[in-house]
Amino acid sequence: VHLHPQLNILDVKQDMLKAITELQPFEISRYLPVSGVQSLVDSAVASCLLPLFDSPQSMPSLVERWQRLRPVDPVTLESISDQKAFDTVKEALMGLENYGYVLVEG
């Protein structure tokens, strides 16, 4: 998984870090307007994507990061299964990929 090259700049990373720290959604479409629609990324998903600023990441590494960020279900407080974590990250990436914010290989 790669971050779109136009997003992989210091200003974007700093604004994303601010959104994460303040638990606010990150307006990714501000930096790469592709659909004419505002696109927001939840602060937890943004936190999961942070390693993409340093290098491409494998799906398993992003899933592992998600499990560290969200180890339990917020409603039941039960541990998140590997499959549930995978599905959550996959769904988030598919939405971001549809607008070209991330590039997913193979």
CYANA upper distance limits for C-alpha pairs under 8 A (distance plus 0.5 A):
  1 VAL  CA     52 LEU  CA      8.10
  1 VAL  CA     56 PRO  CA      5.89
  1 VAL  CA     57 GLN  CA      5.72
  1 VAL  CA     58 SER  CA      6.47
  1 VAL  CA     59 MET  CA      7.42
  1 VAL  CA    102 VAL  CA      7.26
  1 VAL  CA    103 LEU  CA      6.21
  1 VAL  CA    104 VAL  CA      5.06
  1 VAL  CA    105 GLU  CA      6.72
  2 HIS  CA     52 LEU  CA      6.69
  2 HIS  CA     55 SER  CA      7.88
  2 HIS  CA     56 PRO  CA      5.18
  2 HIS  CA     57 GLN  CA      7.30
  2 HIS  CA    102 VAL  CA      6.07
  2 HIS  CA    103 LEU  CA      5.48
  2 HIS  CA    104 VAL  CA      6.89
  3 LEU  CA      7 LEU  CA      7.16
  3 LEU  CA      8 ASN  CA      6.88
  3 LEU  CA     52 LEU  CA      6.19
  3 LEU  CA     53 PHE  CA      7.41
  3 LEU  CA     56 PRO  CA      7.73
  3 LEU  CA    101 TYR  CA      6.92
  3 LEU  CA    102 VAL  CA      5.07
  3 LEU  CA    103 LEU  CA      6.74
  4 HIS  CA      8 ASN  CA      7.03
  4 HIS  CA    100 GLY  CA      7.33
  4 HIS  CA    101 TYR  CA      5.79
  4 HIS  CA    102 VAL  CA      5.70
  4 HIS  CA    103 LEU  CA      6.92
  5 PRO  CA      9 ILE  CA      8.38
  6 GLN  CA     31 TYR  CA      8.32
  6 GLN  CA     32 LEU  CA      7.64
  7 LEU  CA     12 VAL  CA      6.73
  7 LEU  CA     31 TYR  CA      7.12
  7 LEU  CA     32 LEU  CA      7.53
  7 LEU  CA    101 TYR  CA      8.05
  8 ASN  CA     12 VAL  CA      7.48
  8 ASN  CA     13 LYS  CA      7.82
  8 ASN  CA     53 PHE  CA      6.21
  9 ILE  CA     13 LYS  CA      6.92
  9 ILE  CA     53 PHE  CA      8.31
 10 LEU  CA     14 GLN  CA      6.56
 11 ASP  CA     15 ASP  CA      6.69
 12 VAL  CA     16 MET  CA      6.54
 12 VAL  CA     31 TYR  CA      7.71
 13 LYS  CA     17 LEU  CA      6.58
 13 LYS  CA     50 LEU  CA      8.31
 13 LYS  CA     53 PHE  CA      7.74
 14 GLN  CA     18 LYS  CA      6.75
 15 ASP  CA     19 ALA  CA      6.78
 15 ASP  CA     26 PHE  CA      8.34
 16 MET  CA     20 ILE  CA      6.66
 16 MET  CA     26 PHE  CA      6.57
 16 MET  CA     46 ALA  CA      7.41
 17 LEU  CA     21 THR  CA      6.54
 17 LEU  CA     47 SER  CA      8.40
 18 LYS  CA     22 GLU  CA      6.60
 19 ALA  CA     23 LEU  CA      6.35
 19 ALA  CA     24 GLN  CA      5.31
 19 ALA  CA     25 PRO  CA      6.65
 19 ALA  CA     26 PHE  CA      6.14
 19 ALA  CA     43 SER  CA      6.88
 20 ILE  CA     24 GLN  CA      6.72
 20 ILE  CA     25 PRO  CA      8.11
 20 ILE  CA     26 PHE  CA      8.21
 20 ILE  CA     43 SER  CA      5.29
 20 ILE  CA     44 ALA  CA      7.59
 20 ILE  CA     46 ALA  CA      7.32
 20 ILE  CA     47 SER  CA      6.86
 23 LEU  CA     43 SER  CA      6.07
 23 LEU  CA     44 ALA  CA      8.46
 24 GLN  CA     42 ASP  CA      7.64
 24 GLN  CA     43 SER  CA      6.28
 25 PRO  CA     40 LEU  CA      6.33
 25 PRO  CA     41 VAL  CA      5.89
 25 PRO  CA     42 ASP  CA      5.17
 25 PRO  CA     43 SER  CA      5.71
 26 PHE  CA     40 LEU  CA      5.86
 26 PHE  CA     41 VAL  CA      5.46
 26 PHE  CA     42 ASP  CA      6.91
 26 PHE  CA     43 SER  CA      6.96
 26 PHE  CA     46 ALA  CA      7.63
 27 GLU  CA     31 TYR  CA      8.48
 27 GLU  CA     38 GLN  CA      7.57
 27 GLU  CA     39 SER  CA      6.31
 27 GLU  CA     40 LEU  CA      4.95
 27 GLU  CA     41 VAL  CA      6.87
 28 ILE  CA     32 LEU  CA      7.23
 28 ILE  CA     39 SER  CA      6.36
 28 ILE  CA     40 LEU  CA      6.38
 28 ILE  CA     41 VAL  CA      7.18
 28 ILE  CA    101 TYR  CA      8.42
 29 SER  CA     33 PRO  CA      5.19
 29 SER  CA     34 VAL  CA      7.61
 29 SER  CA     37 VAL  CA      8.02
 29 SER  CA     38 GLN  CA      6.18
 29 SER  CA     39 SER  CA      5.54
 29 SER  CA     40 LEU  CA      7.68
 30 ARG  CA     38 GLN  CA      8.06
 32 LEU  CA    101 TYR  CA      8.00
 33 PRO  CA     37 VAL  CA      8.17
 33 PRO  CA     38 GLN  CA      8.49
 34 VAL  CA     99 TYR  CA      7.04
 34 VAL  CA    100 GLY  CA      8.41
 35 SER  CA     99 TYR  CA      7.75
 41 VAL  CA     45 VAL  CA      6.91
 41 VAL  CA     46 ALA  CA      6.63
 42 ASP  CA     46 ALA  CA      6.64
 43 SER  CA     47 SER  CA      6.59
 44 ALA  CA     48 CYS  CA      6.84
 44 ALA  CA     69 LEU  CA      7.69
 45 VAL  CA     49 LEU  CA      6.87
 45 VAL  CA     66 TRP  CA      8.44
 45 VAL  CA     89 VAL  CA      8.50
 45 VAL  CA     92 ALA  CA      7.83
 46 ALA  CA     50 LEU  CA      6.93
 48 CYS  CA     62 LEU  CA      6.92
 48 CYS  CA     65 ARG  CA      6.57
 48 CYS  CA     66 TRP  CA      6.31
 48 CYS  CA     69 LEU  CA      8.04
 49 LEU  CA     53 PHE  CA      8.37
 49 LEU  CA     62 LEU  CA      7.94
 50 LEU  CA     54 ASP  CA      8.38
 51 PRO  CA     55 SER  CA      7.02
 51 PRO  CA     56 PRO  CA      8.16
 51 PRO  CA     57 GLN  CA      7.61
 52 LEU  CA     56 PRO  CA      5.85
 52 LEU  CA     57 GLN  CA      6.74
 57 GLN  CA     61 SER  CA      6.88
 57 GLN  CA     62 LEU  CA      7.26
 58 SER  CA     62 LEU  CA      6.99
 59 MET  CA     63 VAL  CA      6.63
 60 PRO  CA     64 GLU  CA      6.57
 60 PRO  CA     86 PHE  CA      8.47
 61 SER  CA     65 ARG  CA      6.70
 62 LEU  CA     66 TRP  CA      6.64
 62 LEU  CA     89 VAL  CA      7.79
 63 VAL  CA     67 GLN  CA      6.74
 63 VAL  CA     82 ASP  CA      8.45
 63 VAL  CA     85 ALA  CA      6.48
 63 VAL  CA     86 PHE  CA      6.08
 63 VAL  CA     89 VAL  CA      6.74
 64 GLU  CA     68 ARG  CA      6.91
 65 ARG  CA     69 LEU  CA      6.74
 66 TRP  CA     70 ARG  CA      6.32
 66 TRP  CA     71 PRO  CA      8.14
 66 TRP  CA     85 ALA  CA      7.16
 66 TRP  CA     89 VAL  CA      7.80
 67 GLN  CA     71 PRO  CA      5.30
 67 GLN  CA     80 ILE  CA      7.66
 67 GLN  CA     82 ASP  CA      8.42
 67 GLN  CA     85 ALA  CA      6.83
 70 ARG  CA     80 ILE  CA      8.14
 71 PRO  CA     79 SER  CA      6.33
 71 PRO  CA     80 ILE  CA      6.16
 72 VAL  CA     76 THR  CA      8.34
 72 VAL  CA     77 LEU  CA      5.63
 72 VAL  CA     78 GLU  CA      5.74
 72 VAL  CA     79 SER  CA      4.80
 72 VAL  CA     80 ILE  CA      5.55
 73 ASP  CA     77 LEU  CA      5.31
 73 ASP  CA     78 GLU  CA      5.91
 73 ASP  CA     79 SER  CA      6.74
 73 ASP  CA     80 ILE  CA      6.36
 80 ILE  CA     84 LYS  CA      6.72
 80 ILE  CA     85 ALA  CA      6.92
 81 SER  CA     85 ALA  CA      6.72
 82 ASP  CA     86 PHE  CA      6.61
 83 GLN  CA     87 ASP  CA      6.57
 84 LYS  CA     88 THR  CA      6.61
 85 ALA  CA     89 VAL  CA      6.74
 86 PHE  CA     90 LYS  CA      6.46
 87 ASP  CA     91 GLU  CA      6.53
 88 THR  CA     92 ALA  CA      6.78
 89 VAL  CA     93 LEU  CA      6.58
 90 LYS  CA     94 MET  CA      6.53
 91 GLU  CA     95 GLY  CA      6.86
 92 ALA  CA     96 LEU  CA      6.87
 93 LEU  CA     97 GLU  CA      6.33
 93 LEU  CA    102 VAL  CA      7.63
 94 MET  CA     98 ASN  CA      6.61
 95 GLY  CA     99 TYR  CA      7.61
 96 LEU  CA    100 GLY  CA      6.86
 96 LEU  CA    101 TYR  CA      5.74
 96 LEU  CA    102 VAL  CA      6.32
 97 GLU  CA    101 TYR  CA      6.18
 97 GLU  CA    102 VAL  CA      5.48
 97 GLU  CA    103 LEU  CA      6.45
 97 GLU  CA    104 VAL  CA      7.53
